[in-house]
Amino acid sequence: MTLSLALSRGLDIELAVAFALLMTLVWAAYRQFPVETFFSSIEKIGTRFADSRWAVAVLAFFPVILRLCLLPILPVPHPEIADEFSYLLIADTFAHTRLTNPSNPLWQHFQTANVNLIPTYMSKYPPAQGAVLAIGQLLGSPWIGVLFSVSAMCIASFWMLKGWLPRRWAFLGALLLVLRLASLSYWANSYWGGAVPAIGGALVLGALPRLTKSFHHSHAALLALGLAILANSRPFEGLIFSLAVGTAVLLTQGPLKSFSVLRRAFSISPLLILASTVAFMGYYNWRGTHNAFVFPYTVNDKAYACAPNFIWQHPLPMKYFANEQLQSICEWEVQFWGQNRLDSVRHFAGHVAAVAGKTAYFYLWPQFLPVFAVTPFLLHDRKIRFFAIVFAICAVGMIAVAWTQPHYAAPLTAAIFFLIVQTLRHVNRWTYRGRRIGLSLVRTIVIFTVIMTGVYVVNAIRFPSLSSFVATAGIWAIPVNDARASVVQKLQAMPGKHLVIVRYETGTEEANDWVYNLSDFAREKIVWAREISEVDTDALVNAFSDRRIWIVEPQTFPVRLTEIH
């Protein structure tokens, strides 16, 4: 079965459920639920439970337990694309108590996307996601860190929602978030991240209403911690998010109230946290790039980027690499950026539609789309107006980036679910000829959220050949790289250490490249290197002469693995 056919068949059940949802919404607008007593009882139980101390425990452990129960269907994910391998490099480096690694003299053979080889060998990405994965690695597997971050996201989002909503509605919002994102999205089924910046955004937004009412050192410290997490997970999006929150406070609270909140927010303890964060970031940069003011991402961009990051920028001079795969990726970047750059109405409209479609599918599709469609008509609500301002400014920031993906909006996660729940609160009060049609509509949305959770599990069972985050609430058309995993399993079972030289027939821009390594070449059982046209591999083979040497050809079917030494 081709990938496109599998994807189309995977989406058909979601479309069918979406159509059923629309029909049910129409029916609910004219008819009350026939089992009113049953639903009323469930809601009363839920309200009492939300007020209990067990609510946090359920939100923390339910997504983890649900995901672990699915292990026979969705096993522990293995890395598939460049970004994941890059984050795992950070994790392995941190787990071995280093901030970076020395450059290898034969670095050209280890060049790959999203990794710096000089002046030091390290990922280009900020450290927060890698730090979480490192905690998991020390506990047995980086994926433990993923589950930990997802659980923390659910707790932080619940805490944030409690600051803005009555507790029972906050619990509902957190529960909807759990069902939508916590167990079955690619945030829990890859090493890409998303939960970490979502935690940062939730801490910032959760501290604000509490600081507006009164001052407490812990709330100010949590706000500063949220900013620190954003700065070290998604710096650009975190900066836009922070400016958006500040702008929303000023526009909705007024200058005097805004100054009061600002004075409370930045007392001694949060200022110490922020100062420590800036000092750490400078030191981290200095270790990785030899310049405290130069980020690893900047070094990587200068070395490998072939297209600008923003849609309004001018094209970059074309780069040429001896590495054929990097050259192919370079040509793809130029083509992709050209299709999204701000040079025509058609390109801009297509780019906006793509960004909106990806984000809506990931966070909202299909059960929350009708709710979000109502939100713009509720701007008279000051809370909705506050979050609408934040959302609008962040949306502009996302559109400005040529490569926007759903996890770029991760700082907005708690805000999105606040808008959903606050809109549901308004809808809940709708009446028509004395009938509470709004209550029926809200119940319908919640029921279909539960149903869609089952749909994603069904898709995972139907299409195990797709990556888990394609089959379950993701959008990524990336097949699982089982061939590399099979080679790894085969070599791990053999005695001794191995050097695997990857030979591609032609350049490839595939995201699931094979040439990725962890932090210590000497320690690893398997080292992956790249065969480069017109570059002799003798020096590479001699440097690893104590290992068994293999040539692997990923583009053959089946994959050919040949020992040469």
N, C-alpha and C positions, 0 to 999 in steps of 0.2 A: 504494500500500500504506500503510495507516495505521501510525502509530508502534507502537501496542499490538500489532498483528498481526505487524509485523516483529520486535518484541522477543520475542514468544512463539515465533516460528519460529527466532529466533536462539538461544533457550535450549533448544530441543528437542534439538539435537545434544549440548549439554552434559549434559542429563539422560540421554540415551542412553549417553553415555560413562560417566556416574556409575553407571548401572545395570550396565554392563559391568564397571566396576571392582569393584563389590560381588560380582558373580558370580566374577570372577577371584580376589578375596581368599578367597572360600569354597573355590575350587578349589585355590589355593596352600596352604591350610591342610592339605590332605590329600595333595597331590602335589608332588614336587620339580620344579623346572624341568627339562625334558628336555634342555636344552643347558647343563648345568652347567659344562663346560669353557670354553665361550664366555664365560659371565658371569664366571667366576673370572678369566679373562684380562683382561677389561675392567676389573674391580675392581682387579687388580694394577697395571695401567697407570695407572688413576686415582689409586691410592695414591702411586705414584712421581711422578706429575705434581704432586700436591698438595704434595709435599716440594720441588719445584723452584722456581726463581725465576720461572718462567713462569706460575705459578698466578695471581698478582696481575694480571699483564698480561692474561690471558684474561678474568678477572672484570671488569677495567676496560674492555676494548675490545669484548668479545663483544656486550654489550647494545647498544652504540652501532652497531656494524657491522650487527647483525641489524636494528635499526630503520631504518638507512639503506638496507638492501637492500629494505625494504618500502615505500620512498617511492613507487614506481609504483602501489602499492595504497593506501597511507595517506600522502598527501602531508603536507608540513609543516603542522601544525595552525594554524588561525586562531582567535582568541579568540571565544568564543560566549556566555559568561555574565558577570554583573557582577563576580564575584571575579577572573576572569582579566584583564578590562580594568583593574581596580583595581590589580592587581599590575604590569601593564605600565606604568601611570602612574608607579609607584615607579621602575621600571627606566629609563624615559625621563628622569625627573627626575635620578636618580643619574648616568646616562650624560652628562648635561649639567652635571655637577659642582654640583648643587644638592641640598639636603635637603628643600626644599619649594618652592612656587610662590606668587606673589602672587594674591590673590583677584581675580576679575573683577567689575567693577561690575554687570554683567548676569548675575550668578551664577545667578539663578533659572531662566534659560533653559538652564543647563547642569547643573541638579540631576539626580542619578542615584544609584542604590543604591551603597553602599560607598565613596563618595567625599565628602570634606569640601570644601566650597566656601568656608567661612569658619571661622575667621579667616584661614586660608590654604587654597590649593587643593592637596590632596594625598590620597592613599589613606588609608583608616582602618587599614590593616593594618600589622603590624610589618615592619621593613625587610629581613629576611634573604632572603626569597624574591625580592623586588625587586632586591636587590643581585646575586644570582646571574643574574637575567635581564638586568641591566644589563651584566654582563661579556659575556654572549652578544650583546647589542645592539652593544657596541663591536667585537665580532668579526664582526659581520655580520647576526645575527638573535638575538632573545631565546631562540629555541628551542635555540640552541647552548648557552645557559646551562642549559636544562632537561636536555639530554643530559649536560652536565658534572656536574650535581648527581646524576643517576642513576648515572653511573659512580663518582663519589665515594662514594655510598651503598653500592655493592657492595664497594668496597675497605674502607670503614669497618666494614661488617658482617662481612667476612671476618676483619679484625683483631680485632674483638670476639669472634667465635666461637672464634678460636685461643686466646684467653685462658681459655676455659672447656672446650674440647673438644680431643681429639687432632686433629692437623692434617688428617688425611684426612677426618674427620667434619666439621670446620669447613669444608673445601672443599666437601663435599657440601651442607652447609647454605647456603653462599653461592651455590652453583650452583642450588639449588632456588629461592632468592630471586630470582636473575637470571631464571630461566624464568617465575616467577610474576608478578613486579612490574616488572622493569627495562625491558622493551622494549614490552610490550603493554598495560600498565595505563594509566589516565588520568594517572598521575604522569609518564609520558613523552610523553603525547599531549595535553597541555593545559598551561596556564600557572598552574594552581592550586597546584601544590606538593605536598609529601608527602615527597620525597626529602631535603629540607633538614632538617626536624626528625628524620627517621630517622637522618641522619648524627649529629646531636647526641645522640640516645639511644644510638647504637652507641658513640660515644666515651666516654660516661659508663660504660656497662656494660663496655666493654672495658678501661678503666683499673682498675676495681675489683679483679679477681683478681690483676692484676700488682702493685698497691699492697698487697694483702693479703700477698703473699709477700716483697716487698722494696720499698725506696723508690728511685724514679728520677724525676728532675725532669721528664723528657719525659712520663711517664705522668701525673703530677699536672697538668702543663700541659694535656694533652689532655682530662683530666676537666673542668678549668675551661673549656676551649674548648667542650666539649660543652654545658655549662650555659649558656654565653654564646649559643650557637646556638639552644638551646631558648628562652631568654628573648626572643630577637629573631625567632623564627619562630612558635611557638605558646606564648605566655606562660602561659596557664592550664593547658593540658595539660602543659607543661614543668614547672610548679611541682608539680602533682600527681605527675608522674613522679619528680621529684627527691625529694619527700617519701616516695614509695613505696619508692624505692631505699634511702633512709636507714633507713626502718622495717624493710625486709627484712634489711639488714646487721645491725641491732641484734638482731632476733629470731633470726637464724641464726648469727651470730658471737659473740653475748654482749657485755656492756657493755665489758669490758676490751679485747677484740679490736677492737670497733667504735671505741673511742677511739683505738687505735693506727692503724687505717686512716684515721680522720678527721685525725689529726695529720699523717700522711704526705700525705694528699690536699691539705691546705690549708697548704702551706709558702709561701715568699715568692713564687715565680713564679706559681702559680695565684691567689694573692690579688691580685697585680698585674693579672692578666688579668681577674679578676672586678671589681676596682675600676675598671679602664678601661671595662669593659662597662657598669657602673652609670652612670659619668660620661657615656658616649656616649648611653645611653638618656635620661638627663635632658636633655642638650643637644638630642637629636633631638626630644623632646617640646616643649622650649621653642621651637624653631624652628617646629614645626608647629602648636602650640596656644597658644603664648605663656605656657606654664606647665610647668616642668620635671617636675611631679608629675602632670600630666594627660596621658593617652595619647590619640592621635588616635582610637582606637577609642571611648574614653569620650565625646569630643566628638560623634562620629557617633551614638552611642547616644542621647545627650540630644536631638539634633536630629531623629532619624528613627525610632528604635526605638519600636514600638507594643506590643511584648510583652516580658516579661522573658527573660533568658537561661537561667534555671534553672527546673526544673519545680515547685519548692515555693514560688516567689515569688507574690505577689499580682498581679492584673492591673494594668497601667498605665492612666492616664487616656487616653482616645482622642485621637489627634492628627488634625488636619485640614490638608490641604495644597492649595494652589492647583494644584499639579502632580497631574493626575488619575492618572498612572501610580504615583506615590508613594503616593497615597491607596489605590489598588487593592492595591498591595503591602502597605500597612499593614493593610488588612482581611484579607488572606490570612494575614499573620503572626499576627494575633489568633486566627483560626480554627485555624491549625496548632498554635499553642501551647496553645489550649484542648483540643485532642485529645490532647495529650501531658502536660498538667499533672498534678500529683500531687493530684488531688481525688477519685479513685475507683480501686478495684482494677482495673476494666476499662481505664481510661486508662493506669494505670501498667504493667499487664501488656502492653498493646499497644505502649507505648513501649519497654519492655525488649526485647520480641520484635523490634521494628523495628531497634533498635541492634544487637542480637546478630545478626540476619539480614544486615544490611548489612556488618558487620565480618567475619562468617564467610564470606560470599560473596566478599568482596574478597581476604581473606588465605588462606582455607582451601579454598574450594569448588572441585571436589568431592574432590580426591585426598588432601587432608590432614585432612579431617574425621574419618575413622576413627582416625587417629593421635592427634588432639587428644582424642578421646573416651577414649583409654586413659590420657592424662596424669594425670587426677585420682587414679588408682589407684597412682601412683608417687611419692607425697609422702614416702615413706621416703628417697628420694634427696635429699640436702641441697641440691644444685644446683637440682633441679626445685622443691623447696620454696621456695627463694629467689625464683625467677622466678614461681612461682605467687602469692606474696605481692605482688610488684610488679604482676603482671597483675590480680589481684583489686582492689587499691586503685585502679589506673587505670580499671578497668571501672566502679567506683562513680562516679568522676569523670566518665566519659563519659555514664553514665546520667543524671547530674544535669543535663546540658545538654540543652535542648529540641531543639537543631538539630544533634545529633551526626551526623557523616559519617565515612567510613573514614579519611580523612587526619587526623582528630583523634587517631587512635591511632597516628600515624606514629612518635612516640618509642619505641613498643613493637615496632617492626618486627623488629629484630634479636633481641629477647627472644622473639617469637613463633616465629621460625625456630630459635632455640636449643631451645625446648620441643619443637618437631617433631623435631629431630635427636636430642636426648637421649632422647626417647621411642622413636625408631627404634632407638637403641642397645640399649635394654632389650628391645624386640620382637625384635631380631636374635638374641638369646640364647634365645628360646623354642624348646622341643623338644616333640615328641609321639611317644612310642614310638620314640625314637631318631632321629627325623627332625627336621631343622632347619627347622621350618615358619616360624619367625621370619625366617630369611634369605629365604625365598620371598616372604613378605609385604613385606619392605622393598624387594626388587627390584620387586615389583609396583607399589608406590607410586611409585618413581622412574621406572619405565617410563611410567606413566600421566601423570606430570608432563610428560614429553616429549611425549606424545600430546596433552595438553591445550594445549600451546603451539601445536601445529598446528591444533587446533580453533579457537582464537581468531583465527588468521590466516584460516581458512576463513570464519568468521563475518564478518570484515572484508570479504572478497571478496563474500560473499553479500549484504551489506546496506551498501553504500557510502552510502546515504541517511542512515544514522545516524552520529552522531559516533563518532570512532574509539574513544573510551573507553567507549561503550556496547557496540560490537561486539567489543571486545577486553578482557575481564576487568574491565569497569567495571560500574556499576549505574545509570548516569544516564540517565533517559528524556528526553533533550534532543536534538531534531533539530538537524542542522547548520544554521547560519544562513547558507546560501549566498546568500540574497537580498542581505543587507548586503554580503557580500564581492563580489558581482557589481556592485553599485552603486559600491563603492570602486574596483574594477578599471576600470569605465567612466570614472569621474571622474579617476582617476590618468592615464588616457590622453589627457585633454583638456588643452589649454593653460591656464595661469593657475591661480588658487586659487579655492576654492569654499566657500560656506557652505550647509550642508544643514539645512533646518528640518524636523524630523520631526513629522508630523501623524498622530496616532492617532485612529481613529474613536471608540473608547471607552478607558477605562482598562484597562491590562493589567498583570498581575503576571508576565509572561513573564521568565524569567531572561536570555534573549538580547535585551535591550533594545538600541536602536540609538544612544542618545545617550551616547557615550563619546569622550573626547579624550585626547590626550597632554599633555605639560607646557606647551608654548608655543603659544598660540593664533595668535600672529602668524607663527610659523615654519611651521606645518603647512599642507600643501596643502589638506586637507579639515578643516573644523570642523563638528561636529555640534551642533545646538541643538534645543531642544524648543519646540513651539508650545503655549502654555498658554491655556486658555479665559479670556476676559475680560481678557487681558493683551496690550496692543498690541505688535506686533513691529517697529514703526517704529524704535525706538531700537536694536534688534538689527541691523536691516538697515542703518541709518546707520553703526553702528560697524564694519560689515564692507562698506562701500560699494565698496571696491576689489576685491571678489570677485564671482564669479558666484553668484547666489542661486537656490537650488532648494528646492522642496517635495517631500518624499518621503512616501508613504503606505504604510507596511509592511503594513497589514492588507488592502490590496486584492490581488487576484490577476488578473494578475501585478502586482508592485509598481509603483506609479505614481510616476515621477520627472518633475517639471515645473519648467522654468526660469521664474522670475518677474521676473528683473532682469538 
